[in-house]
Amino acid sequence: MHFRVGYIIRNYDFQGAQIVASDPIRRIEVQFTKRPQDETDPRAEPFQAVATATCESDLPPAIEEAVSLSGSLPWDTEGVSQAFEELKAFVLRTLRLARWRANCPKSAIHPIQGTTGSSWSLDGKAWKDFGTYSLKIQFLGGFWPWTDEFAEFVKTEILGDLDEPLAHELLREAVLNRKDTPRSSLVLAVAAAEVGFKQFASKTFPDATWVLEKLQSPPLDTMFKVFPWPKLTVRINGKVPSIPGSIKSGLKKAVELRNQVVHAGVAKLEAENVDYALTSARDLLYFLDALQGQKWAFKHMSADALKSLS
């Protein structure tokens, strides 16, 4: 049995580029294309895309035979909802990999705005509709250029287990909160840095995972100091890696401000301080990505952070 769904994607940050990903083993694929501006159901908005996802799923033979005879497939048929859940999960994971690789900090946390319809087919050629629905969600602007390098990354990594790290998702939420709730933005930025470093340490030295999970974490600057950097196998320009000075100073200030917000209830934050915290957190996360083999991550770090690596 074949299934197909079209999702309307909001805040599509890749200048209308087409993104394609597939998993032959799971028999699933998705294609993202810019949504035509003349569509009216629902009315098209700027920076929208349509993700068309298809899969082939094996339903029990008795069900497929009954569907073939009746020509209808109810939503509550065994295996149908699971097939569409897998399609949705594949669409979202593809987007996470794309925005992580392309450094899209303003991408929507919940990118699916609605659907253009869902359908099923016995042979993958003749399709019958389940129905359509739409959901209005606030649009947030911004776009980033999509490159062949990014596309190859998504096509390759979608076949494995790699996914956008949780810390990057937290940071994206922090960026989205920057204007309306700067205190929340600052707190989330520090949380993203802390989560990112703890997960990096756990992956690098699994034997220490229980300490990081069960005990209260020391401050970030303390974790930076006690981490056994020389034991890492990676080297940067022949040197043992260490956190760039701009990142350490930026996060130290961010932690101090976070503590003031959480413990003293600071009423107002300067925009430049929030931006500094967001930049420092982003630099840290991409630096840690690079240490874990994602060399492209260096390109998303600020010039100040890269200076100390040369």
C-alpha positions, -999 to 999 in steps of 0.1 A, spaced: 0 0 0 13 35 -9 6 66 11 12 103 3 8 135 22 15 171 14 26 194 43 26 232 41 59 243 57 62 278 72 94 299 74 112 279 47 147 293 50 164 281 19 155 307 -8 129 284 -24 155 257 -31 142 222 -37 153 196 -11 150 159 -17 156 130 8 148 93 6 154 61 25 152 31 1 152 6 29 122 21 46 107 29 12 100 66 21 110 98 4 102 135 6 106 165 -16 104 202 -5 94 228 -31 85 265 -29 48 269 -26 32 287 -55 21 322 -46 -12 318 -64 -25 291 -42 -56 301 -21 -65 270 -1 -52 281 23 -39 314 9 -2 313 2 22 333 24 58 344 18 86 318 25 63 288 24 71 254 10 52 222 3 67 189 15 54 160 -5 61 127 13 54 92 1 60 58 15 51 22 8 38 2 37 29 -35 40 -6 -38 54 -20 -73 63 -30 -91 31 -66 -95 42 -69 -57 45 -53 -50 11 -76 -75 -5 -106 -59 12 -95 -24 1 -89 -37 -35 -125 -50 -36 -142 -20 -19 -121 8 -33 -121 25 0 -96 28 29 -109 42 63 -86 62 84 -89 38 113 -76 9 92 -48 -10 109 -14 4 99 -27 36 83 -20 60 111 14 45 117 23 51 81 14 88 83 32 92 116 64 78 99 59 102 70 56 132 94 86 121 114 107 118 82 97 152 70 105 168 103 139 150 106 148 161 71 141 197 81 161 194 113 191 181 94 188 209 68 185 238 92 213 224 114 236 220 84 227 254 70 227 273 103 191 286 103 186 300 138 152 315 130 135 284 116 102 277 131 102 253 161 69 238 147 74 241 109 43 223 98 15 248 91 -11 224 77 -15 199 48 -25 201 12 -41 167 14 -34 130 21 -40 100 -2 -35 63 -7 -28 40 -36 -27 3 -43 -1 7 -70 15 41 -65 -1 54 -96 -38 58 -91 -44 79 -59 -75 84 -38 -78 112 -13 -83 109 24 -90 147 27 -74 180 35 -71 204 64 -52 236 72 -39 253 103 -30 290 106 2 296 124 21 329 128 48 334 102 83 345 111 105 358 83 141 351 73 159 329 47 192 313 41 208 301 8 206 264 1 237 248 -15 245 215 -32 268 207 -2 238 211 22 216 190 -1 242 162 -2 245 163 36 208 158 41 205 130 14 234 111 31 226 116 67 189 109 65 199 72 58 216 69 92 209 79 127 222 114 128 198 141 139 200 178 149 213 179 185 188 189 211 210 218 221 206 234 187 168 231 190 169 249 223 191 276 209 167 281 180 139 286 204 160 311 223 166 330 190 129 331 183 122 345 218 148 372 215 126 401 206 94 394 226 109 377 257 146 385 260 149 370 295 135 337 283 159 339 253 189 344 276 179 316 299 174 292 270 207 302 254 226 292 285 206 260 288 214 252 252 251 257 259 250 235 291 230 207 274 253 208 244 284 205 264 271 177 287 259 157 257 293 162 240 311 150 271 288 120 274 294 110 238 331 116 240 336 97 273 307 73 278 321 61 311 314 94 327 278 96 315 264 85 348 281 114 366 267 139 341 232 124 343 228 118 380 248 146 397 242 183 396 263 199 369 290 223 378 291 258 361 300 258 325 334 274 330 343 247 356 333 220 331 355 236 305 384 236 329 381 200 342 373 184 308 402 161 297 409 179 264 443 162 258 425 128 257 406 138 226 419 122 194 411 153 173 436 181 169 432 216 155 462 229 136 482 203 154 471 215 189 450 201 216 416 218 212 401 241 238 372 264 241 379 297 222 384 327 245 355 346 230 331 317 237 343 313 273 340 350 281 307 354 264 292 324 282 306 335 315 288 368 312 256 350 299 256 327 330 260 357 353 231 374 337 211 342 337 216 339 374 205 375 379 173 368 360 165 335 377 175 344 413 171 382 414 143 387 389 161 412 367 134 431 349 152 443 318 181 431 297 200 450 271 195 436 236 232 435 229 238 413 260 211 388 248 227 388 213 261 382 228 248 352 247 231 338 216 263 342 195 284 326 222 261 297 226 259 291 189 297 293 186 300 267 214 276 242 198 291 244 164 326 241 178 315 209 196 299 197 164 333 202 146 351 182 173 327 154 167 336 151 130 313 177 115 341 199 100 316 221 82 305 234 115 335 257 117 319 278 89 290 287 112 312 301 140 318 338 144 351 355 133 360 362 169 357 325 179 377 314 149 406 337 156 419 317 185 418 285 164 442 298 137 
